Amino acid sequence: MSVQYVTKETLERLQAELQHMRGVERPAASRAIAEAREKGDLKENAEYDAAKEAQGMLEAKISQLEGVLATARVLDESTIDTSRVAILTKVTITNLATKKKLTYQIVSEQEADLKAGKISVTSPIGKGLLGKEVGEVAEVQVPAGIVKFKVEEIFV
């Protein structure tokens, strides 16, 4: 598995989510199965099947989250080099076709939230901007073709 770089806040949020799944959702799923089991014949018990399926999906989510946490590394924002676009840097770019300026923070897949201006390091734009310096142009392949972005500013 590859390392997931996250902020301290995201690590704490993921840990709290996992704790909630283990401590609240898992016991609730077990109770739902037990209640459905008490209602008789398991071969024709749709409630039992649904409860078992929900439990399976919860266990898969728990397992996935445990995997993310096992590979998570917290990045200290005070040590980030802002001479180039890197994970956790914020970058102001200009779309050379539309002349529109945008500011994004480059984050891990777990933290990506376009509405909050956070794009994944693995997204086409994130990949295209990585390693670029102020003044450089990133050519990004998107479904509509190639878009050129000029890096205006890099900061934390």
Beta strands, then each sheet from edge to edge (+ up, - down):
strand 1: 4-6
strand 2: 72-74
strand 3: 90-95
strand 4: 101-107
strand 5: 118-120
strand 6: 137-142
strand 7: 145-155
sheet 1: 1+ 2+
sheet 2: 5+ 4+ 3- 7+ 6-
end
